[in-house]
Amino acid sequence: MIEQSYAINRRNFIDAATRAGARVEHIPYKRSVLSDVELVTDIALLGPDDATQVVIVASGLHGVELPAGSLLQQIWLSELQKSLPQIQNTKFVFVHALNPHGAAFGMRTDWDINGQGNIDPARNFIDFSKATNTANFDIAAALHGADLSCVSAIKMWAKLLYSAFVEQGQKAFKQGFVRGQYTDPDIPYFGGRASSLSRLTWDEVISKYVRGQGNKSHVQKIWHLDCHTGDGPFGLLQLYINDLQGNHVYTDACRLMDADRIQMTQQYFANIAGDIVDYWPQCNIGAAEVTPMTLEFGTSSAKIEGIDVLNAILTRTILQNKYGDNHPKASTIIQRMRDAFSPRSSEWEKAVRLQSEMIWDRFRQILTVGE
């Protein structure tokens, strides 16, 4: 089964990078949480620093989602040992555990430098003066005052299901959750009011490993693959893109994934605010063409797809915000959260492994000279 532990995934990633001959560097997490937990984003680098093409493969932006992305990175590093001589003028940047705090403590969320928590880092890459999305009233009403008792959970879900199936409809309800909101730090998908620590780490990654010397980048092409889990049917890998980023993104996506597994986020999710893959215009990388994509391994096995994952998110949010993770049910809730995003199942691991190998094989053919 795929390891859920941040420490074990980190060790396995560094071992794979070392075997591949990569240069490994480290960016420490910028907030000390516990003195006996080392929280680090690890960077593995392969290929020439002056390459005109850069491939960035990132994992763990939503910390608890790290395991599948880590396994994909380990597989790709292993495959690169055989393929790198045929791939010319390309630099690989593997970014492991962008949100190491979330990975270590079973959370999707992150903190900012001022101590504000419950920040969804995938809604945080935004100009906050233009962050206009407000919290969904029905969702906020259901969560405010909720605790971890069975009676409270029944009341909360009664309100949410009534809103989803009677008042708003499932599509509007889902969009109300996932689009990002900037007014209520006590409910999920809060994008924050300042840069999260994950965003600060990403800015450092772009500055050190992509832009090159000064602000004039020699890079002509950037591939950005951001690994996530949770959305979609159990074991299914889908590729999410934003069609507003240009026709070339869809063309590139079709070279990597069958068309029926490519989702346009505006149609499938919502018009998401503050997503990391939409951040590139602010990264000062010159005229480089960027292909940003989200690789999403599905985990839901519920009859109403995604309700099991959503329940894990809601109870984990209540545990952190209301109780500071100090509750008799804490270990059970955290484990349920980990299982929601990284199922302890040999079938799920097999699916992640086979699809990681499949998409690498297609990507290798794109990058290899003469194929």
PEGI-V537598 format. One record per residue. N is the residue number from 1. SS is DSSP state (2 for helix, 1 for strand, 0 for the rest). PHI is phi in whole degrees, -180 to 180 (none if undefined). PSI is psi in degrees with one decimal (NA if undefined). Layout:
<<N/SS/PHI/PSI> <N/SS/PHI/PSI>>
//
This chain:
<<1/0/none/151.9> <2/0/-66/134.1> <3/0/-69/133.1> <4/0/-92/-16.3> <5/0/-71/129.9> <6/2/-60/-45.4> <7/2/-63/-42.0> <8/2/-70/-42.1> <9/2/-62/-39.1> <10/2/-63/-46.2> <11/2/-62/-43.5> <12/2/-65/-37.8> <13/2/-65/-47.7> <14/2/-63/-39.5> <15/2/-62/-44.0> <16/2/-65/-40.4> <17/2/-65/-40.8> <18/2/-65/-44.0> <19/2/-63/-32.5> <20/0/-79/-5.7> <21/0/81/19.4> <22/0/-77/153.4> <23/1/-86/126.6> <24/1/-110/127.2> <25/1/-127/170.0> <26/1/-139/139.3> <27/1/-119/108.0> <28/1/-65/144.5> <29/0/-63/141.9> <30/0/-92/15.6> <31/0/-142/122.6> <32/0/-79/121.0> <33/0/-102/-55.4> <34/0/-134/138.4> <35/0/-66/-23.0> <36/0/-100/10.7> <37/0/-119/118.8> <38/0/-91/116.5> <39/0/-110/116.7> <40/1/-144/140.1> <41/1/-94/120.8> <42/1/-98/141.2> <43/1/-120/126.3> <44/1/-113/128.2> <45/1/-121/130.4> <46/1/-136/142.1> <47/0/99/168.0> <48/0/-71/141.4> <49/0/-66/-24.1> <50/0/-98/18.6> <51/0/-62/148.1> <52/0/-87/-10.8> <53/1/-122/134.2> <54/1/-125/132.5> <55/1/-114/118.0> <56/1/-111/122.9> <57/1/-119/113.7> <58/1/-116/145.8> <59/0/-133/157.5> <60/0/73/26.3> <61/0/-62/-47.4> <62/0/-88/100.8> <63/2/-46/-46.6> <64/2/-66/-15.6> <65/2/-86/4.5> <66/2/-56/-44.6> <67/2/-53/-46.8> <68/2/-67/-41.8> <69/2/-63/-38.1> <70/2/-63/-44.1> <71/2/-63/-43.8> <72/2/-58/-43.9> <73/2/-63/-41.3> <74/2/-62/-42.1> <75/2/-64/-45.2> <76/2/-65/-38.7> <77/2/-62/-41.4> <78/2/-64/-43.5> <79/2/-67/-32.1> <80/2/-65/-26.8> <81/2/-55/-36.8> <82/2/-88/-29.5> <83/2/-99/-21.2> <84/2/-57/-38.6> <85/2/-60/-26.2> <86/2/-92/-5.8> <87/0/-105/109.3> <88/0/-102/149.6> <89/0/57/37.2> <90/1/-133/132.0> <91/1/-108/131.4> <92/1/-104/131.3> <93/1/-124/106.7> <94/1/-97/119.9> <95/1/-109/108.3> <96/1/-103/119.5> <97/0/68/68.6> <98/0/-60/-29.6> <99/0/-122/76.9> <100/2/-66/-26.4> <101/2/-64/-48.1> <102/2/-62/-38.3> <103/2/-65/-39.6> <104/2/-74/-31.2> <105/2/-114/14.2> <106/0/66/47.7> <107/0/-132/149.8> <108/0/-83/-22.8> <109/0/-92/171.4> <110/1/-138/-178.1> <111/0/-118/163.8> <112/1/-105/176.8> <113/0/-67/-19.0> <114/0/-90/-2.3> <115/0/96/5.1> <116/0/-74/126.7> <117/0/-106/-169.4> <118/0/57/31.9> <119/1/-90/124.7> <120/0/-79/109.6> <121/2/-67/-20.1> <122/2/-84/6.1> <123/2/-124/11.8> <124/0/-102/-11.8> <125/0/-88/74.5> <126/0/-149/155.5> <127/0/-79/110.5> <128/2/-67/-20.0> <129/2/-70/-15.8> <130/2/-112/11.5> <131/0/-84/96.3> <132/0/-103/-11.2> <133/0/-65/130.3> <134/0/-105/160.6> <135/0/-65/143.0> <136/0/-68/126.3> <137/2/-61/-44.8> <138/2/-66/-38.5> <139/2/-66/-45.5> <140/2/-62/-41.3> <141/2/-64/-35.9> <142/2/-72/-34.8> <143/2/-88/-34.4> <144/0/-64/126.7> <145/0/88/-9.4> <146/0/-71/143.7> <147/0/-126/-163.9> <148/0/-100/14.3> <149/0/-79/157.9> <150/2/-63/-40.7> <151/2/-63/-44.3> <152/2/-63/-41.2> <153/2/-63/-40.9> <154/2/-63/-44.4> <155/2/-64/-43.2> <156/2/-61/-47.4> <157/2/-70/-31.9> <158/2/-61/-43.9> <159/2/-66/-43.5> <160/2/-66/-44.8> <161/2/-68/-36.7> <162/2/-62/-42.5> <163/2/-64/-43.2> <164/2/-70/-40.4> <165/2/-102/-16.8> <166/2/-115/-54.5> <167/2/-82/-52.7> <168/0/-99/-33.2> <169/0/91/151.6> <170/2/-62/-41.5> <171/2/-66/-47.3> <172/2/-66/-36.7> <173/2/-63/-46.5> <174/2/-62/-42.8> <175/2/-64/-35.3> <176/2/-62/-31.1> <177/2/-77/-53.3> <178/2/-91/-12.3> <179/0/-69/-18.1> <180/0/98/137.6> <181/1/-143/154.0> <182/0/-129/21.5> <183/0/-120/-19.5> <184/0/-130/101.3> <185/0/-74/-2.8> <186/0/-98/-0.7> <187/0/-124/162.7> <188/0/-64/162.8> <189/0/65/27.5> <190/1/-77/120.9> <191/0/-83/-4.5> <192/0/88/177.6> <193/0/-126/1.6> <194/0/-153/167.9> <195/0/-61/129.8> <196/1/-72/164.7> <197/2/-66/-30.6> <198/2/-63/-40.4> <199/2/-66/-40.9> <200/2/-62/-38.7> <201/2/-65/-42.9> <202/2/-62/-41.2> <203/2/-58/-38.7> <204/2/-68/-39.3> <205/2/-61/-47.8> <206/2/-63/-43.2> <207/2/-64/-43.9> <208/2/-85/-34.8> <209/2/-117/-5.4> <210/0/-120/-48.7> <211/0/-69/-33.2> <212/0/82/-159.0> <213/0/-72/126.2> <214/0/67/-156.0> <215/0/-99/-3.5> <216/0/-97/99.4> <217/0/-83/142.3> <218/0/-86/-5.3> <219/0/-75/132.1> <220/0/-105/-28.3> <221/1/-139/133.3> <222/1/-127/126.1> <223/1/-102/127.6> <224/1/-124/111.8> <225/1/-114/116.5> <226/1/-108/118.5> <227/1/-91/130.0> <228/1/-138/167.7> <229/1/-141/166.0> <230/1/119/-50.0> <231/1/-86/135.9> <232/1/104/170.6> <233/1/-65/152.9> <234/0/-50/119.1> <235/0/84/-6.5> <236/0/-87/126.3> <237/1/-90/124.9> <238/1/-124/159.1> <239/1/-119/123.5> <240/1/-107/134.2> <241/1/-137/163.6> <242/0/-109/114.5> <243/2/-70/-9.9> <244/2/-73/-10.5> <245/2/-83/-6.2> <246/0/123/153.1> <247/2/-63/-28.8> <248/2/-64/-27.3> <249/2/-67/-44.6> <250/2/-66/-39.8> <251/2/-61/-46.1> <252/2/-65/-39.4> <253/2/-61/-40.0> <254/2/-68/-20.4> <255/2/-77/-20.4> <256/2/-101/-28.6> <257/0/-142/144.7> <258/0/-60/143.7> <259/2/-59/-32.7> <260/2/-75/-4.1> <261/2/-109/9.7> <262/1/-102/125.7> <263/1/-117/134.8> <264/1/-85/119.9> <265/2/-62/-34.4> <266/2/-63/-31.5> <267/2/-91/-38.8> <268/2/-83/-45.2> <269/0/-96/-85.6> <270/0/-174/-179.6> <271/0/-80/86.2> <272/0/-70/136.2> <273/0/-98/140.7> <274/0/74/24.1> <275/0/-77/143.3> <276/2/-62/-34.0> <277/2/-72/-14.1> <278/2/-97/6.4> <279/0/-87/-12.6> <280/2/-59/-35.1> <281/2/-60/-20.6> <282/2/-94/3.8> <283/0/-93/0.6> <284/0/55/55.0> <285/0/-109/17.0> <286/0/73/-140.3> <287/0/-95/13.3> <288/0/-60/138.4> <289/1/-83/128.9> <290/1/-114/132.7> <291/1/-116/95.0> <292/1/-96/133.9> <293/1/-142/152.3> <294/1/-110/124.0> <295/1/-94/120.7> <296/1/-123/114.1> <297/1/-92/117.3> <298/1/-72/150.7> <299/1/-132/-6.2> <300/1/-78/134.8> <301/0/-125/14.2> <302/0/-80/154.9> <303/0/-63/-41.4> <304/0/-93/102.9> <305/0/-55/127.5> <306/0/94/-11.1> <307/2/-69/-29.6> <308/2/-68/-39.4> <309/2/-69/-43.0> <310/2/-62/-41.2> <311/2/-61/-39.6> <312/2/-64/-41.0> <313/2/-63/-45.7> <314/2/-65/-47.3> <315/2/-68/-34.3> <316/2/-67/-37.6> <317/2/-64/-45.2> <318/2/-63/-43.1> <319/2/-59/-45.0> <320/2/-73/-49.4> <321/2/-75/-37.6> <322/2/-92/-31.9> <323/2/-120/-4.1> <324/0/59/33.8> <325/0/65/13.0> <326/0/-107/91.2> <327/0/-159/147.6> <328/0/-57/-27.8> <329/0/-91/5.8> <330/2/-57/-50.5> <331/2/-64/-37.1> <332/2/-66/-43.7> <333/2/-68/-41.1> <334/2/-66/-40.1> <335/2/-66/-38.4> <336/2/-63/-37.4> <337/2/-64/-45.4> <338/2/-61/-43.1> <339/2/-66/-31.3> <340/2/-66/-30.0> <341/2/-111/-11.5> <342/0/-149/79.3> <343/0/-58/138.6> <344/0/-82/79.0> <345/0/-147/130.5> <346/2/-66/-30.8> <347/2/-66/-40.0> <348/2/-69/-41.8> <349/2/-60/-43.0> <350/2/-60/-42.7> <351/2/-63/-44.4> <352/2/-63/-44.8> <353/2/-63/-49.1> <354/2/-64/-40.3> <355/2/-75/-29.8> <356/2/-65/-40.3> <357/2/-69/-38.9> <358/2/-62/-48.3> <359/2/-72/-29.5> <360/2/-64/-43.5> <361/2/-60/-40.5> <362/2/-68/-40.4> <363/2/-67/-39.4> <364/2/-58/-41.1> <365/2/-66/-33.2> <366/2/-67/-41.5> <367/2/-86/-24.1> <368/0/-77/130.6> <369/0/-64/130.2> <370/0/90/-3.7> <371/0/-105/NA>>
//
